[in-house]
Every structure is written in C-alpha cells, then in structure tokens.
Amino acid sequence: MTELLQQAIAQIQKLPPDQQDAIAARFLAELQDEQKWETRFTTTTEDQWDQMTAMVRQEIAAGETVLLDEVFPTQK
C-alpha cells in the first residue's frame, strides 16, 4: 500500500462510521467504473476505433462540435 493511501485511510478512520461508509461506497463505485472502462478500452477492436474516428470527423466537418475551451474555459 502506498504512503498516500495509508495517509488517506488514517484520516478516514477518524471519521464517524456513516461517513467512512459513504467514502468507501464512493471509492468502490469509482473502482468498479474504472474496471468497466478498462475492459471497454481493451476489448475495442480496430474496426470500432476506425468507425468512431470516422463519426467524429463527420461531426467536425458538419460543424456539430464545440471547442473544448468553450466547454471548459481556461481561467485567467
């Protein structure tokens, strides 16, 4: 176990049981979600990647996309 994870667990252990359970539930859900994405990426075929690329290029050409800076503006 990493030092950072040990520090986090030590802090969590100081919390009331209901808060510990809430954090644990979020952590487990995040791990499960991460595993699903990992499986999805590793099982995606080259043809599927090519299809997705073609779809994105069509959306860009049709002006159906929004600049990332408009969605997540940089703070100045």
Secondary structure, 3 states (H helix, E strand, C coil): CCHHHHHHHHHHHCCCHHHHHHHHHHHHHHHHHHHHHHHHHHHCCHHHHHHHHHHHHHHHHCCCCCCHHHHCCCCC
